[in-house]
Amino acid sequence: MSGTITVKGTGTVKVPPDTVTVSFTLTAKAMEYREMMQLAEQKSHALHGALADAGLNPDDLRTGSCNINTNYEHLPDEHGNYRPVFSGYVSTQTAVLELPLDLNRLGRVFAAAEQSGAEPELSLSFTVKDRFALQERVLTDAAQKARKNAEILAKASGVTLGALQSVTYHDPQHEPLSATRCNLVGMAKGAAMCDGIAINPEDITAEETAVFVWEIE
C-alpha cells in the first residue's frame, strides 16, 4: 500500500537591486484653505517642471498619497491652561518616481528637486525591475530543495519516492526590497542633494515557500 511524504521547500535568492524608487513629500501650510491649496499646487508644478528641465519625464511621477488636515497648536491661556488653537491648514502630498539604479541619473533628480524651490523631503528604496523573473528563480530553488530533501527522507526510510501528488503555494504578493533605506530631510537635505551621496544598497534577499506531496512506495 502506497503512502505519501510531505516536504516544505523554502527557496532563497540574493540579487543586487537594479531599480530605485524615489518618494517626494511636499508640504504646504497656510491659514486660509484656498491659499494652502494654491501653494500645494505651485509646489507640485514646480517639482514637475524641474524634473522636465533635468531631462526626466515628469509623467513618470505618480501620486502616492495626498492628505489635507487642519492644524492646531496647544497654547496656554491667561490661567496657564493649554488649549488647542487653530493654526491653519496643512497639505501633504507624496509623489513616487521609479528609475533604473543609475547614480548619475539619481544625481539629476536630487539637483532638480533642490532647484525646484518646492522643498520636498526625499526617501529612497531599492528593488528589482523584473519581479516575476526573481520569483521564478526563488520558486525553482524551493522546488529543487524540496525534491532533494524528499529523496533523502525516502532513502533513509527505505521507501521509493514516486510521483508528485500536489503542490501548495500562497503568493504573498510582496515587493522585493533591499534593507537599505535613505531619507533626506531637514537642514542636511539640501547639501546631500547638491553634493551627491554614494549609494551601494544591500542585496535583496527574496524567499518563497511551497509545500510538496509525493507518493511513496
Backbone as JSON Lines, residues from 0, in Angstrom:
{"i":0,"aa":"M","n":[0.86,-1.19,0.0],"ca":[0.0,0.0,0.0],"c":[0.89,1.24,0.0]}
{"i":1,"aa":"S","n":[0.65,2.13,-0.92],"ca":[1.48,3.33,-1.02],"c":[0.99,4.4,-0.05]}
{"i":2,"aa":"G","n":[1.92,5.26,0.33],"ca":[1.59,6.39,1.19],"c":[2.09,7.66,0.56]}
{"i":3,"aa":"T","n":[2.24,8.69,1.37],"ca":[2.73,9.97,0.85],"c":[3.78,10.54,1.8]}
{"i":4,"aa":"I","n":[4.57,11.42,1.26],"ca":[5.52,12.18,2.06],"c":[5.34,13.65,1.73]}
{"i":5,"aa":"T","n":[5.25,14.48,2.76],"ca":[5.03,15.92,2.59],"c":[6.28,16.67,3.01]}
{"i":6,"aa":"V","n":[6.77,17.53,2.12],"ca":[8.0,18.28,2.39],"c":[7.77,19.75,2.05]}
{"i":7,"aa":"K","n":[8.2,20.6,2.95],"ca":[8.14,22.05,2.7],"c":[9.47,22.5,2.09]}
{"i":8,"aa":"G","n":[9.39,23.22,0.99],"ca":[10.6,23.75,0.35],"c":[10.63,25.26,0.44]}
{"i":9,"aa":"T","n":[11.73,25.79,0.93],"ca":[11.9,27.25,1.01],"c":[13.05,27.67,0.12]}
{"i":10,"aa":"G","n":[12.73,28.46,-0.89],"ca":[13.75,28.95,-1.81],"c":[14.24,30.32,-1.39]}
{"i":11,"aa":"T","n":[15.53,30.54,-1.53],"ca":[16.13,31.82,-1.18],"c":[17.1,32.24,-2.28]}
{"i":12,"aa":"V","n":[16.97,33.47,-2.74],"ca":[17.86,34.01,-3.76],"c":[18.25,35.43,-3.37]}
{"i":13,"aa":"K","n":[19.55,35.74,-3.5],"ca":[20.03,37.1,-3.25],"c":[20.41,37.74,-4.58]}
{"i":14,"aa":"V","n":[19.92,38.96,-4.81],"ca":[20.25,39.68,-6.04],"c":[20.5,41.15,-5.7]}
{"i":15,"aa":"P","n":[21.37,41.81,-6.45],"ca":[21.55,43.25,-6.25],"c":[20.37,44.01,-6.83]}
{"i":16,"aa":"P","n":[19.91,45.05,-6.17],"ca":[18.81,45.86,-6.73],"c":[19.26,46.58,-7.99]}
{"i":17,"aa":"D","n":[18.32,46.74,-8.92],"ca":[18.62,47.48,-10.16],"c":[17.69,48.66,-10.38]}
{"i":18,"aa":"T","n":[16.81,48.9,-9.4],"ca":[15.8,49.95,-9.54],"c":[15.69,50.73,-8.23]}
{"i":19,"aa":"V","n":[15.56,52.03,-8.33],"ca":[15.37,52.87,-7.15],"c":[14.01,53.57,-7.24]}
{"i":20,"aa":"T","n":[13.3,53.59,-6.13],"ca":[12.04,54.31,-6.03],"c":[12.26,55.56,-5.18]}
{"i":21,"aa":"V","n":[12.04,56.72,-5.78],"ca":[12.23,57.99,-5.09],"c":[10.86,58.53,-4.69]}
{"i":22,"aa":"S","n":[10.68,58.78,-3.41],"ca":[9.42,59.36,-2.92],"c":[9.66,60.81,-2.52]}
{"i":23,"aa":"F","n":[8.87,61.72,-3.1],"ca":[8.95,63.14,-2.8],"c":[7.76,63.51,-1.91]}
{"i":24,"aa":"T","n":[8.01,64.1,-0.76],"ca":[6.93,64.56,0.1],"c":[6.91,66.08,0.1]}
{"i":25,"aa":"L","n":[5.79,66.64,-0.36],"ca":[5.62,68.09,-0.45],"c":[4.62,68.54,0.61]}
{"i":26,"aa":"T","n":[4.99,69.56,1.36],"ca":[4.13,70.06,2.43],"c":[3.8,71.53,2.18]}
{"i":27,"aa":"A","n":[2.51,71.86,2.29],"ca":[2.06,73.26,2.13],"c":[1.22,73.63,3.35]}
{"i":28,"aa":"K","n":[1.52,74.81,3.93],"ca":[0.79,75.27,5.11],"c":[0.33,76.71,4.89]}
{"i":29,"aa":"A","n":[-0.89,77.01,5.32],"ca":[-1.41,78.38,5.23],"c":[-2.63,78.5,6.15]}
{"i":30,"aa":"M","n":[-2.92,79.71,6.56],"ca":[-4.07,79.93,7.44],"c":[-5.39,79.76,6.68]}
{"i":31,"aa":"E","n":[-5.4,80.17,5.41],"ca":[-6.61,80.05,4.61],"c":[-6.55,78.8,3.74]}
{"i":32,"aa":"Y","n":[-7.68,78.12,3.61],"ca":[-7.71,76.87,2.85],"c":[-7.33,77.1,1.39]}
{"i":33,"aa":"R","n":[-7.91,78.12,0.78],"ca":[-7.63,78.4,-0.64],"c":[-6.14,78.69,-0.85]}
{"i":34,"aa":"E","n":[-5.54,79.44,0.07],"ca":[-4.12,79.78,-0.04],"c":[-3.27,78.51,0.08]}
{"i":35,"aa":"M","n":[-3.65,77.64,0.99],"ca":[-2.92,76.39,1.17],"c":[-2.98,75.54,-0.1]}
{"i":36,"aa":"M","n":[-4.16,75.45,-0.72],"ca":[-4.32,74.65,-1.93],"c":[-3.51,75.25,-3.08]}
{"i":37,"aa":"Q","n":[-3.49,76.57,-3.19],"ca":[-2.7,77.22,-4.24],"c":[-1.21,76.95,-4.05]}
{"i":38,"aa":"L","n":[-0.76,77.0,-2.8],"ca":[0.65,76.73,-2.52],"c":[1.0,75.28,-2.84]}
{"i":39,"aa":"A","n":[0.11,74.36,-2.49],"ca":[0.35,72.95,-2.78],"c":[0.45,72.72,-4.28]}
{"i":40,"aa":"E","n":[-0.43,73.37,-5.04],"ca":[-0.41,73.23,-6.5],"c":[0.87,73.84,-7.09]}
{"i":41,"aa":"Q","n":[1.29,74.97,-6.56],"ca":[2.52,75.6,-7.03],"c":[3.73,74.71,-6.8]}
{"i":42,"aa":"K","n":[3.81,74.08,-5.63],"ca":[4.94,73.21,-5.33],"c":[4.95,71.99,-6.24]}
{"i":43,"aa":"S","n":[3.77,71.43,-6.49],"ca":[3.68,70.27,-7.37],"c":[4.12,70.62,-8.79]}
{"i":44,"aa":"H","n":[3.63,71.74,-9.3],"ca":[4.01,72.18,-10.65],"c":[5.51,72.49,-10.72]}
{"i":45,"aa":"A","n":[6.05,73.09,-9.66],"ca":[7.48,73.42,-9.65],"c":[8.33,72.17,-9.71]}
{"i":46,"aa":"L","n":[7.94,71.13,-8.97],"ca":[8.7,69.88,-8.98],"c":[8.63,69.21,-10.35]}
{"i":47,"aa":"H","n":[7.42,69.14,-10.92],"ca":[7.27,68.56,-12.26],"c":[8.12,69.32,-13.29]}
{"i":48,"aa":"G","n":[8.08,70.66,-13.22],"ca":[8.84,71.46,-14.17],"c":[10.33,71.26,-14.03]}
{"i":49,"aa":"A","n":[10.82,71.18,-12.79],"ca":[12.26,70.99,-12.57],"c":[12.72,69.64,-13.08]}
{"i":50,"aa":"L","n":[11.92,68.6,-12.89],"ca":[12.28,67.28,-13.4],"c":[12.32,67.28,-14.92]}
{"i":51,"aa":"A","n":[11.36,67.96,-15.55],"ca":[11.35,68.05,-17.02],"c":[12.59,68.79,-17.52]}
{"i":52,"aa":"D","n":[12.96,69.88,-16.83],"ca":[14.14,70.65,-17.22],"c":[15.42,69.83,-17.09]}
{"i":53,"aa":"A","n":[15.4,68.84,-16.18],"ca":[16.58,67.99,-15.96],"c":[16.63,66.82,-16.94]}
{"i":54,"aa":"G","n":[15.68,66.79,-17.89],"ca":[15.68,65.72,-18.88],"c":[14.95,64.47,-18.46]}
{"i":55,"aa":"L","n":[14.18,64.56,-17.37],"ca":[13.39,63.43,-16.9],"c":[11.96,63.59,-17.36]}
{"i":56,"aa":"N","n":[11.23,62.49,-17.37],"ca":[9.84,62.54,-17.81],"c":[8.94,62.77,-16.59]}
{"i":57,"aa":"P","n":[8.36,63.96,-16.43],"ca":[7.52,64.21,-15.26],"c":[6.26,63.36,-15.23]}
{"i":58,"aa":"D","n":[5.86,62.8,-16.39],"ca":[4.68,61.94,-16.41],"c":[4.92,60.63,-15.66]}
{"i":59,"aa":"D","n":[6.2,60.3,-15.43],"ca":[6.52,59.09,-14.66],"c":[6.32,59.29,-13.17]}
{"i":60,"aa":"L","n":[6.07,60.53,-12.76],"ca":[5.85,60.85,-11.36],"c":[4.41,60.51,-10.99]}
{"i":61,"aa":"R","n":[4.24,59.55,-10.09],"ca":[2.9,59.08,-9.71],"c":[2.55,59.53,-8.3]}
{"i":62,"aa":"T","n":[1.26,59.8,-8.08],"ca":[0.79,60.2,-6.75],"c":[0.78,59.01,-5.82]}
{"i":63,"aa":"G","n":[1.5,59.12,-4.7],"ca":[1.5,58.06,-3.71],"c":[0.42,58.27,-2.66]}
{"i":64,"aa":"S","n":[0.27,59.5,-2.19],"ca":[-0.75,59.82,-1.2],"c":[-1.0,61.31,-1.2]}
{"i":65,"aa":"C","n":[-2.14,61.71,-0.66],"ca":[-2.49,63.12,-0.55],"c":[-3.37,63.3,0.68]}
{"i":66,"aa":"N","n":[-2.92,64.12,1.63],"ca":[-3.67,64.33,2.86],"c":[-3.79,65.82,3.15]}
{"i":67,"aa":"I","n":[-4.99,66.23,3.56],"ca":[-5.25,67.61,3.95],"c":[-5.83,67.6,5.35]}
{"i":68,"aa":"N","n":[-5.21,68.37,6.25],"ca":[-5.64,68.38,7.64],"c":[-5.68,69.81,8.18]}
{"i":69,"aa":"T","n":[-6.49,70.01,9.2],"ca":[-6.42,71.25,9.97],"c":[-5.32,71.1,11.0]}
{"i":70,"aa":"N","n":[-4.66,72.2,11.3],"ca":[-3.53,72.16,12.23],"c":[-3.88,72.96,13.48]}
{"i":71,"aa":"Y","n":[-3.51,72.43,14.64],"ca":[-3.77,73.11,15.9],"c":[-2.49,73.14,16.73]}
{"i":72,"aa":"E","n":[-2.32,74.24,17.46],"ca":[-1.24,74.33,18.43],"c":[-1.86,74.43,19.82]}
{"i":73,"aa":"H","n":[-1.22,73.79,20.78],"ca":[-1.7,73.87,22.16],"c":[-0.96,75.0,22.87]}
{"i":74,"aa":"L","n":[-1.71,76.09,23.17],"ca":[-1.13,77.28,23.75],"c":[-1.78,77.57,25.1]}
{"i":75,"aa":"P","n":[-1.03,78.17,26.03],"ca":[-1.61,78.48,27.35],"c":[-2.52,79.7,27.3]}
{"i":76,"aa":"D","n":[-3.6,79.64,28.06],"ca":[-4.46,80.82,28.18],"c":[-4.0,81.67,29.36]}
{"i":77,"aa":"E","n":[-4.83,82.65,29.73],"ca":[-4.42,83.55,30.81],"c":[-4.31,82.86,32.16]}
{"i":78,"aa":"H","n":[-4.89,81.66,32.25],"ca":[-4.83,80.9,33.51],"c":[-3.76,79.82,33.47]}
{"i":79,"aa":"G","n":[-3.01,79.77,32.37],"ca":[-1.95,78.76,32.28],"c":[-2.44,77.41,31.79]}
{"i":80,"aa":"N","n":[-3.7,77.33,31.37],"ca":[-4.24,76.06,30.86],"c":[-4.0,76.0,29.35]}
{"i":81,"aa":"Y","n":[-3.52,74.87,28.9],"ca":[-3.24,74.7,27.47],"c":[-4.5,74.29,26.72]}
{"i":82,"aa":"R","n":[-4.78,75.05,25.65],"ca":[-5.97,74.77,24.84],"c":[-5.57,74.75,23.36]}
{"i":83,"aa":"P","n":[-6.28,73.92,22.57],"ca":[-5.97,73.87,21.14],"c":[-6.4,75.15,20.43]}
{"i":84,"aa":"V","n":[-5.5,75.72,19.65],"ca":[-5.77,76.95,18.89],"c":[-5.51,76.66,17.42]}
{"i":85,"aa":"F","n":[-6.49,76.94,16.58],"ca":[-6.37,76.71,15.15],"c":[-5.19,77.48,14.57]}
{"i":86,"aa":"S","n":[-4.33,76.78,13.82],"ca":[-3.15,77.45,13.26],"c":[-3.02,77.23,11.76]}
{"i":87,"aa":"G","n":[-4.13,76.87,11.11],"ca":[-4.11,76.8,9.65],"c":[-4.37,75.41,9.1]}
{"i":88,"aa":"Y","n":[-4.17,75.31,7.79],"ca":[-4.39,74.06,7.07],"c":[-3.04,73.52,6.56]}
{"i":89,"aa":"V","n":[-2.96,72.2,6.49],"ca":[-1.72,71.55,6.05],"c":[-2.05,70.52,4.98]}
{"i":90,"aa":"S","n":[-1.36,70.6,3.86],"ca":[-1.48,69.6,2.8],"c":[-0.16,68.83,2.7]}
{"i":91,"aa":"T","n":[-0.26,67.51,2.67],"ca":[0.93,66.66,2.5],"c":[0.7,65.76,1.3]}
{"i":92,"aa":"Q","n":[1.52,65.93,0.27],"ca":[1.43,65.11,-0.94],"c":[2.7,64.29,-1.09]}
{"i":93,"aa":"T","n":[2.52,63.04,-1.5],"ca":[3.68,62.19,-1.79],"c":[3.61,61.76,-3.25]}
{"i":94,"aa":"A","n":[4.69,62.01,-3.97],"ca":[4.8,61.59,-5.37],"c":[5.95,60.59,-5.48]}
{"i":95,"aa":"V","n":[5.78,59.59,-6.35],"ca":[6.73,58.48,-6.44],"c":[7.27,58.39,-7.86]}
{"i":96,"aa":"L","n":[8.59,58.24,-7.95],"ca":[9.27,58.11,-9.24],"c":[10.15,56.88,-9.21]}
{"i":97,"aa":"E","n":[9.93,55.95,-10.15],"ca":[10.74,54.73,-10.23],"c":[11.74,54.86,-11.37]}
{"i":98,"aa":"L","n":[13.02,54.61,-11.07],"ca":[14.08,54.81,-12.04],"c":[15.07,53.64,-12.01]}
{"i":99,"aa":"P","n":[15.79,53.41,-13.11],"ca":[16.92,52.48,-13.05],"c":[17.95,53.0,-12.04]}
{"i":100,"aa":"L","n":[18.62,52.09,-11.36],"ca":[19.59,52.49,-10.35],"c":[20.87,52.98,-11.03]}
{"i":101,"aa":"D","n":[20.83,54.25,-11.38],"ca":[21.93,54.92,-12.07],"c":[22.26,56.16,-11.25]}
{"i":102,"aa":"L","n":[23.46,56.2,-10.66],"ca":[23.8,57.29,-9.75],"c":[23.84,58.65,-10.45]}
{"i":103,"aa":"N","n":[24.24,58.68,-11.71],"ca":[24.25,59.95,-12.44],"c":[22.83,60.47,-12.63]}
{"i":104,"aa":"R","n":[21.94,59.57,-13.0],"ca":[20.54,59.98,-13.19],"c":[19.92,60.37,-11.85]}
{"i":105,"aa":"L","n":[20.25,59.63,-10.8],"ca":[19.73,59.95,-9.48],"c":[20.24,61.31,-9.03]}
{"i":106,"aa":"G","n":[21.48,61.62,-9.37],"ca":[22.02,62.94,-9.05],"c":[21.23,64.05,-9.71]}
{"i":107,"aa":"R","n":[20.77,63.82,-10.94],"ca":[19.95,64.83,-11.64],"c":[18.61,65.01,-10.93]}
{"i":108,"aa":"V","n":[18.08,63.92,-10.4],"ca":[16.83,64.01,-9.66],"c":[17.03,64.85,-8.4]}
{"i":109,"aa":"F","n":[18.12,64.59,-7.66],"ca":[18.42,65.36,-6.46],"c":[18.54,66.85,-6.78]}
{"i":110,"aa":"A","n":[19.31,67.15,-7.81],"ca":[19.54,68.55,-8.18],"c":[18.24,69.23,-8.59]}
{"i":111,"aa":"A","n":[17.41,68.52,-9.37],"ca":[16.14,69.09,-9.81],"c":[15.22,69.36,-8.62]}
{"i":112,"aa":"A","n":[15.2,68.43,-7.68],"ca":[14.34,68.6,-6.5],"c":[14.78,69.81,-5.69]}
{"i":113,"aa":"E","n":[16.1,69.99,-5.54],"ca":[16.62,71.11,-4.77],"c":[16.36,72.43,-5.48]}
{"i":114,"aa":"Q","n":[16.54,72.45,-6.79],"ca":[16.4,73.7,-7.55],"c":[14.95,74.08,-7.82]}
{"i":115,"aa":"S","n":[14.03,73.15,-7.59],"ca":[12.61,73.43,-7.87],"c":[12.03,74.48,-6.94]}
{"i":116,"aa":"G","n":[12.59,74.6,-5.73],"ca":[12.02,75.51,-4.75],"c":[10.82,74.92,-4.02]}
{"i":117,"aa":"A","n":[10.46,73.68,-4.35],"ca":[9.3,73.04,-3.72],"c":[9.62,72.47,-2.35]}
{"i":118,"aa":"E","n":[10.91,72.41,-2.0],"ca":[11.38,71.93,-0.7],"c":[10.85,70.54,-0.35]}
{"i":119,"aa":"P","n":[10.98,69.57,-1.26],"ca":[10.49,68.23,-0.94],"c":[11.42,67.5,0.01]}
{"i":120,"aa":"E","n":[10.85,66.63,0.82],"ca":[11.65,65.65,1.56],"c":[11.69,64.38,0.71]}
{"i":121,"aa":"L","n":[12.86,63.75,0.65],"ca":[13.04,62.6,-0.23],"c":[13.32,61.35,0.57]}
{"i":122,"aa":"S","n":[12.82,60.24,0.09],"ca":[13.18,58.93,0.63],"c":[13.4,57.98,-0.53]}
{"i":123,"aa":"L","n":[14.37,57.08,-0.38],"ca":[14.74,56.14,-1.43],"c":[14.58,54.72,-0.94]}
{"i":124,"aa":"S","n":[14.04,53.88,-1.8],"ca":[14.02,52.43,-1.55],"c":[14.49,51.74,-2.82]}
{"i":125,"aa":"F","n":[14.93,50.5,-2.68],"ca":[15.61,49.81,-3.78],"c":[14.97,48.45,-4.03]}
{"i":126,"aa":"T","n":[14.72,48.15,-5.3],"ca":[14.06,46.91,-5.66],"c":[14.63,46.39,-6.98]}
{"i":127,"aa":"V","n":[13.94,45.43,-7.61],"ca":[14.33,44.93,-8.93],"c":[13.19,45.2,-9.9]}
{"i":128,"aa":"K","n":[13.53,45.45,-11.15],"ca":[12.52,45.76,-12.16],"c":[11.68,44.53,-12.5]}
{"i":129,"aa":"D","n":[12.36,43.39,-12.74],"ca":[11.66,42.18,-13.17],"c":[11.35,41.31,-11.96]}
{"i":130,"aa":"R","n":[10.23,41.63,-11.29],"ca":[9.84,40.86,-10.1],"c":[9.51,39.42,-10.43]}
{"i":131,"aa":"F","n":[8.91,39.19,-11.62],"ca":[8.49,37.83,-11.97],"c":[9.68,36.92,-12.22]}
{"i":132,"aa":"A","n":[10.73,37.45,-12.84],"ca":[11.93,36.64,-13.06],"c":[12.57,36.25,-11.74]}
{"i":133,"aa":"L","n":[12.59,37.17,-10.79],"ca":[13.14,36.86,-9.47],"c":[12.29,35.81,-8.77]}
{"i":134,"aa":"Q","n":[10.97,35.96,-8.84],"ca":[10.09,34.99,-8.21],"c":[10.27,33.6,-8.83]}
{"i":135,"aa":"E","n":[10.46,33.53,-10.14],"ca":[10.69,32.24,-10.8],"c":[11.95,31.58,-10.27]}
{"i":136,"aa":"R","n":[13.0,32.35,-10.09],"ca":[14.25,31.78,-9.56],"c":[14.06,31.25,-8.14]}
{"i":137,"aa":"V","n":[13.33,32.01,-7.33],"ca":[13.14,31.6,-5.93],"c":[12.28,30.34,-5.84]}
{"i":138,"aa":"L","n":[11.21,30.27,-6.63],"ca":[10.34,29.1,-6.59],"c":[11.04,27.87,-7.15]}
{"i":139,"aa":"T","n":[11.87,28.07,-8.16],"ca":[12.66,26.94,-8.68],"c":[13.58,26.4,-7.59]}
{"i":140,"aa":"D","n":[14.2,27.31,-6.85],"ca":[15.08,26.89,-5.74],"c":[14.29,26.15,-4.68]}
{"i":141,"aa":"A","n":[13.07,26.63,-4.38],"ca":[12.23,25.95,-3.38],"c":[11.87,24.54,-3.83]}
{"i":142,"aa":"A","n":[11.52,24.38,-5.1],"ca":[11.15,23.06,-5.62],"c":[12.33,22.1,-5.61]}
{"i":143,"aa":"Q","n":[13.5,22.6,-5.99],"ca":[14.69,21.74,-6.02],"c":[15.09,21.3,-4.62]}
{"i":144,"aa":"K","n":[15.02,22.2,-3.67],"ca":[15.36,21.84,-2.29],"c":[14.36,20.83,-1.72]}
{"i":145,"aa":"A","n":[13.08,21.05,-2.01],"ca":[12.06,20.12,-1.52],"c":[12.26,18.73,-2.11]}
{"i":146,"aa":"R","n":[12.54,18.66,-3.4],"ca":[12.78,17.37,-4.06],"c":[13.98,16.65,-3.45]}
{"i":147,"aa":"K","n":[15.07,17.4,-3.24],"ca":[16.27,16.81,-2.67],"c":[16.0,16.27,-1.27]}
{"i":148,"aa":"N","n":[15.31,17.04,-0.45],"ca":[15.0,16.6,0.91],"c":[14.06,15.41,0.92]}
{"i":149,"aa":"A","n":[13.11,15.4,-0.02],"ca":[12.19,14.26,-0.12],"c":[12.95,12.98,-0.49]}
{"i":150,"aa":"E","n":[13.91,13.1,-1.4],"ca":[14.71,11.94,-1.79],"c":[15.54,11.42,-0.62]}
{"i":151,"aa":"I","n":[16.11,12.34,0.15],"ca":[16.9,11.94,1.32],"c":[16.03,11.22,2.34]}
{"i":152,"aa":"L","n":[14.86,11.78,2.62],"ca":[13.95,11.18,3.59],"c":[13.45,9.81,3.13]}
{"i":153,"aa":"A","n":[13.13,9.72,1.85],"ca":[12.65,8.44,1.32],"c":[13.72,7.37,1.42]}
{"i":154,"aa":"K","n":[14.94,7.72,1.04],"ca":[16.04,6.76,1.11],"c":[16.32,6.33,2.54]}
{"i":155,"aa":"A","n":[16.34,7.29,3.45],"ca":[16.6,6.99,4.85],"c":[15.49,6.13,5.46]}
{"i":156,"aa":"S","n":[14.29,6.25,4.9],"ca":[13.14,5.5,5.43],"c":[12.95,4.17,4.72]}
{"i":157,"aa":"G","n":[13.79,3.89,3.7],"ca":[13.69,2.62,3.0],"c":[12.5,2.52,2.07]}
{"i":158,"aa":"V","n":[12.08,3.66,1.54],"ca":[10.96,3.66,0.59],"c":[11.41,4.32,-0.7]}
{"i":159,"aa":"T","n":[10.57,4.21,-1.72],"ca":[10.87,4.8,-3.02],"c":[9.98,6.01,-3.26]}
{"i":160,"aa":"L","n":[10.6,7.1,-3.71],"ca":[9.84,8.31,-3.98],"c":[9.12,8.15,-5.32]}
{"i":161,"aa":"G","n":[7.81,8.36,-5.3],"ca":[7.01,8.2,-6.51],"c":[6.64,9.51,-7.15]}
{"i":162,"aa":"A","n":[5.46,9.55,-7.72],"ca":[5.01,10.73,-8.46],"c":[4.61,11.86,-7.51]}
{"i":163,"aa":"L","n":[4.79,13.08,-7.99],"ca":[4.36,14.26,-7.23],"c":[2.83,14.32,-7.25]}
{"i":164,"aa":"Q","n":[2.24,14.4,-6.07],"ca":[0.78,14.39,-5.95],"c":[0.18,15.8,-5.94]}
{"i":165,"aa":"S","n":[0.83,16.73,-5.23],"ca":[0.26,18.08,-5.13],"c":[1.32,19.08,-4.71]}
{"i":166,"aa":"V","n":[1.04,20.34,-5.02],"ca":[1.89,21.46,-4.59],"c":[0.96,22.54,-4.04]}
{"i":167,"aa":"T","n":[1.28,23.05,-2.86],"ca":[0.5,24.12,-2.25],"c":[1.39,25.35,-2.11]}
{"i":168,"aa":"Y","n":[0.92,26.46,-2.68],"ca":[1.71,27.69,-2.64],"c":[0.77,28.88,-2.54]}
{"i":169,"aa":"H","n":[1.08,29.78,-1.64],"ca":[0.3,31.01,-1.47],"c":[1.21,32.19,-1.79]}
{"i":170,"aa":"D","n":[0.92,32.88,-2.88],"ca":[1.74,34.02,-3.3],"c":[1.56,35.17,-2.31]}
{"i":171,"aa":"P","n":[2.63,35.57,-1.61],"ca":[2.49,36.63,-0.61],"c":[2.27,38.02,-1.19]}
{"i":172,"aa":"Q","n":[2.53,38.2,-2.5],"ca":[2.31,39.48,-3.18],"c":[3.06,40.64,-2.53]}
{"i":173,"aa":"H","n":[4.28,40.4,-2.07],"ca":[5.06,41.5,-1.51],"c":[6.16,41.91,-2.48]}
{"i":174,"aa":"E","n":[6.53,43.17,-2.41],"ca":[7.55,43.69,-3.3],"c":[8.92,43.35,-2.75]}
{"i":175,"aa":"P","n":[9.82,42.82,-3.57],"ca":[11.18,42.53,-3.08],"c":[11.95,43.83,-2.88]}
{"i":176,"aa":"L","n":[12.39,44.07,-1.65],"ca":[13.06,45.32,-1.33],"c":[14.39,45.06,-0.63]}
{"i":177,"aa":"S","n":[15.34,45.93,-0.91],"ca":[16.6,45.92,-0.17],"c":[16.35,46.47,1.23]}
{"i":178,"aa":"A","n":[17.16,46.02,2.19],"ca":[17.04,46.56,3.55],"c":[17.55,47.99,3.63]}
{"i":179,"aa":"T","n":[18.25,48.45,2.61],"ca":[18.79,49.81,2.6],"c":[17.68,50.83,2.37]}
{"i":180,"aa":"R","n":[17.65,51.85,3.21],"ca":[16.72,52.97,3.05],"c":[17.53,54.26,3.16]}
{"i":181,"aa":"C","n":[17.14,55.27,2.41],"ca":[17.77,56.59,2.5],"c":[16.67,57.63,2.66]}
{"i":182,"aa":"N","n":[16.84,58.51,3.65],"ca":[15.91,59.61,3.86],"c":[16.68,60.92,3.88]}
{"i":183,"aa":"L","n":[16.22,61.88,3.08],"ca":[16.86,63.19,3.01],"c":[15.85,64.22,3.5]}
{"i":184,"aa":"V","n":[16.07,64.68,4.73],"ca":[15.12,65.61,5.36],"c":[15.89,66.71,6.08]}
{"i":185,"aa":"G","n":[15.16,67.75,6.42],"ca":[15.71,68.8,7.27],"c":[16.84,69.58,6.63]}
{"i":186,"aa":"M","n":[17.73,70.11,7.46],"ca":[18.78,71.01,7.0],"c":[19.84,70.29,6.17]}
{"i":187,"aa":"A","n":[20.03,68.98,6.41],"ca":[21.07,68.25,5.68],"c":[20.62,67.9,4.27]}
{"i":188,"aa":"K","n":[19.33,68.04,3.99],"ca":[18.79,67.6,2.7],"c":[19.43,68.35,1.53]}
{"i":189,"aa":"G","n":[19.48,69.67,1.63],"ca":[20.0,70.46,0.52],"c":[21.44,70.13,0.19]}
{"i":190,"aa":"A","n":[22.27,70.0,1.21],"ca":[23.68,69.69,0.98],"c":[23.84,68.33,0.34]}
{"i":191,"aa":"A","n":[23.07,67.35,0.8],"ca":[23.16,66.0,0.24],"c":[22.73,66.0,-1.22]}
{"i":192,"aa":"M","n":[21.7,66.76,-1.54],"ca":[21.22,66.81,-2.91],"c":[22.26,67.46,-3.84]}
{"i":193,"aa":"C","n":[22.89,68.5,-3.34],"ca":[23.84,69.22,-4.2],"c":[25.17,68.48,-4.33]}
{"i":194,"aa":"D","n":[25.64,67.9,-3.24],"ca":[26.94,67.24,-3.25],"c":[26.88,65.81,-3.78]}
{"i":195,"aa":"G","n":[25.7,65.22,-3.73],"ca":[25.57,63.83,-4.14],"c":[25.97,62.91,-3.0]}
{"i":196,"aa":"I","n":[25.43,61.71,-2.98],"ca":[25.77,60.74,-1.95],"c":[26.1,59.42,-2.63]}
{"i":197,"aa":"A","n":[27.08,58.73,-2.07],"ca":[27.47,57.42,-2.6],"c":[26.48,56.38,-2.09]}
{"i":198,"aa":"I","n":[25.87,55.66,-3.0],"ca":[24.85,54.68,-2.62],"c":[25.25,53.31,-3.15]}
{"i":199,"aa":"N","n":[25.34,52.35,-2.25],"ca":[25.61,50.96,-2.62],"c":[24.68,50.09,-1.79]}
{"i":200,"aa":"P","n":[23.41,49.97,-2.22],"ca":[22.41,49.28,-1.39],"c":[22.71,47.8,-1.2]}
{"i":201,"aa":"E","n":[22.23,47.27,-0.09],"ca":[22.37,45.85,0.21],"c":[21.61,45.01,-0.82]}
{"i":202,"aa":"D","n":[22.1,43.78,-1.02],"ca":[21.39,42.85,-1.9],"c":[19.99,42.57,-1.36]}
{"i":203,"aa":"I","n":[19.09,42.27,-2.26],"ca":[17.74,41.87,-1.89],"c":[17.72,40.37,-1.62]}
{"i":204,"aa":"T","n":[17.17,39.98,-0.49],"ca":[17.0,38.57,-0.18],"c":[15.54,38.2,-0.39]}
{"i":205,"aa":"A","n":[15.29,37.42,-1.43],"ca":[13.91,37.0,-1.75],"c":[13.71,35.57,-1.27]}
{"i":206,"aa":"E","n":[12.57,35.32,-0.66],"ca":[12.29,33.99,-0.1],"c":[10.84,33.6,-0.37]}
{"i":207,"aa":"E","n":[10.64,32.37,-0.79],"ca":[9.3,31.83,-1.04],"c":[9.23,30.41,-0.51]}
{"i":208,"aa":"T","n":[8.05,30.01,-0.08],"ca":[7.85,28.66,0.47],"c":[6.68,27.98,-0.21]}
{"i":209,"aa":"A","n":[6.84,26.7,-0.5],"ca":[5.76,25.88,-1.05],"c":[5.81,24.5,-0.38]}
{"i":210,"aa":"V","n":[4.67,23.82,-0.38],"ca":[4.56,22.51,0.23],"c":[4.29,21.48,-0.87]}
{"i":211,"aa":"F","n":[5.11,20.42,-0.89],"ca":[5.04,19.39,-1.94],"c":[4.67,18.05,-1.3]}
{"i":212,"aa":"V","n":[3.81,17.32,-1.98],"ca":[3.41,15.98,-1.52],"c":[3.73,14.98,-2.61]}
{"i":213,"aa":"W","n":[4.56,13.97,-2.25],"ca":[4.91,12.9,-3.18],"c":[4.32,11.56,-2.71]}
{"i":214,"aa":"E","n":[4.08,10.73,-3.65],"ca":[3.7,9.34,-3.34],"c":[4.95,8.58,-2.98]}
{"i":215,"aa":"I","n":[4.87,7.65,-2.02],"ca":[6.0,6.78,-1.69],"c":[5.54,5.33,-1.75]}
{"i":216,"aa":"E","n":[6.49,4.5,-2.12],"ca":[6.17,3.06,-2.26],"c":[7.16,2.25,-1.44]}
